[in-house]
Amino acid sequence: MKPIKTLFFTLGVFVLLAGTMWITPEAGVKVGSFTFHMPTFEDMLLSQQEEYADISDLVSHQFEIDSEVEIEMDTTMAGETTTEVVHGADYDELVKSIRKLEMNHEGRKNLEKFFGHLQNDSLVRIMHYGDSQIEGDRITSFVRNKLQVRFGGTGVGLRPALQPYDYVFSAKQENTGNWKRYPIYGNVDTMVTHNNYGVMGAFSRYAPLTPDSVPFRDSIWYEAEMNVSKSDISYVKTREYEHMRFFYGNAKSPVALTVIARGDTVLTQTLPANLGYGVVESDLPDSTSSITLRFAGYDSPDIYGIELASRSGVIMDNIALRGSSGTIFTRTNFEHDLQMYRDLDPRLFILQFGGNVMPYIKDVKAIDRYGRWFGNQIKRIQELCPEAAIIVIGPSDMSTKEKDRYVTYEHLPKVVEALKKVTLANGAAYWDMYRAMGGHNSMPSWVNAVPELARPDYVHFSPKGARLVANMFYNALIFEFNNYLEEEI
């Protein structure tokens, strides 16, 4: 080919490519499941490298706040000897790296009320609700262990009768029989004609539902079993169960319940029919680390949860709601929930949500709407448990793929601010996990860390990352508790 023809051919290719680049939208052209992209002129002319957050200082400055021992010193002034509490030498410097809880005066008073219970009460319950970021007892298990080591308590707290996740760090669970779980979020079963789901947002059964409009027939005998036992990889404090409570209701026919611990039957009881809500409880033998519940009858109760815990110290529940945006509290039956919350008597709610709305948030109106919805959840909890404090943990950084880059969801910072705004306005405290982990474009740094701190989905933490963020939150909580103690002196 002659040089002049080569030149014209090359120029023609450039013109064709330039025209294609010019008419192709920046978001690309979707063809079936495939999206066709072309680089922009800016991409071609400028070398753009997405900057990811530097988290090296964040990781290197982590510490366990409980290791900073307080020292009592006698000081003499004007002939009087007083005892002064002095923090460890590095305490003041180390706490500068803590992402503090944010709250107004009302929120601080509510949190201090919780600290008073933590300091003085023999038994204190914390209920940690969250999305898939906490499932498997990640994050919760670390905070629970730290609190139980410091304030006493054993056990795993409240658990579903049917575990919806394949892996749970703190206990093993096995079910025999035809069990099914009915959540109030996600794909709600249309066979459920009521909203008595219990405080975990779901109930479980081993016999099919019979709608109230259909006459019940006691023609099929059902037998089922559930076993909860210690996990050898869990924290030691969670492996011992001192007391059991079983929350149930809505059986159409009496059900025989047998509870077995350490090979012995510790309880036999008939669960009555047509009871809207009931509780069965029993002390367990010393060093119980495995418990079995056996059921027999012509129907199954709706089982709202089983509690395995101690009678003193801290109980901390892990209530993971995969796919939920945290707006379940206004959807369940208020009076029904009120009965269960009165029995549980929580002193602190931790609400960790926001991540599941990110793929669907497209504009400011959607952000404001979600903020209002979430504010209503806080108000409902305050109506149900007016003596309890509330801490909201906002979403982590999350990345979406744009061409060949992973970047923070466009509206995530505004969702964080919306959640913070309604949290503070309703007298609760806010912990900004997004900024605690590094803020904008920090998730890729967590994914690429060695060892990895987050999964390649650019959404969820790895076990090591979950422990790291749990320690960051615990430090923030205990920092405020230490301040409360100093004010009390």
RADA-V511206 format. One line per field, one symbol per residue. ss: DSSP state (@ for helix, = for strand, . for the rest). phi: phi as a letter, one per 40 degrees, with the letter a starting at -180 (. if undefined). psi: psi as a letter, one per 40 degrees, with the letter a starting at -180 (. if undefined). A space follows every 50 residues. Layout:
# RADA-V511206
ss=???
phi=???
psi=???
This chain:
# RADA-V511206
ss=..@@@@@@@@@@@@@@@@@@@@@.....===..===....@@@@@..... .....@@@@@....@@@...=======..=======....@@@@@@@... .=..@@@@@@@@@@@@@@@@..========.@@@@@@..@@@@@@@@@@@ @...=====...........======...====................. .====................=========.....@@@@.=========. ....=======..========......===========.========... .========...========.............@@@@@@@@@@@.===== ==..@@@@@@...@@@@@@@@@@@@@@@@@@@@@....=====.....== ==..====...@@@@@@@@@@@@@@...===.@@@@......@@@@@@.. ...=......=.@@@@@@@@@@@@@@@@@@@@@@@@@@.
phi=.cdcccccccccccccccccccccdccgbcbgcbbcbbcccccccbcbbc cbccbccdccccabccccccbcbcbbafgbbbbbcbcddcddcccccccc cbaccccccccccccccccbccabbbbbcacccbcggcgdcccdcccccc bghagbgcbccbccbcbbccababbbhccabbccbgccccccbbbccgcc gabbabbccbdccbccbcbbcbbaabbbacbcbccdcccbbcabbbbaig ccadbcbbbbbfgbcbabaccccfbcaabbbacbcdgcbaabbbbaicab ccbcibbbabcagbbbcbbcbdgccgbccccccdcccdccccccfcbabb bbahcccdcbcbacccccccdcdcdcccccccccbccccbbbbccccbbb cbfbbbbcddccdccdcccccccccbgbbbbccdccchgdfcddcccccb ccbacccgbbccdcccccccccccccccdcccccccccc
psi=hiddddddddddddddddddddehideihhgbehhhiiiidddddhhhhh hiihedddddeiihdeeghhhhhhihhfehhihhhhiideddddedehhi ihiaddddddddddddddddidhhhhhhiiaedeiefidddddddddddd eiiiieahiidhheidhhdeiihhhhigiihgieibghhedheifgeiee eiiiieiiihidehhhhgehhhhiiihhiiheeiiddeehhdihhhhiif heiihhhhhhhfeihehhihhiifhdhihhihiiiifhehihhhihaeii ihheihhhaieiahhhihghgheieefddedihdddddddddddfiehhh hgiddeedeeheidddddddddddddddddddddgeeiihhhhiiiiiii hhbeihihhdeddddddddddddddffiihhgddddeeahfddddddeih iieiieefdiiiddddddddddddddddddddddddde.
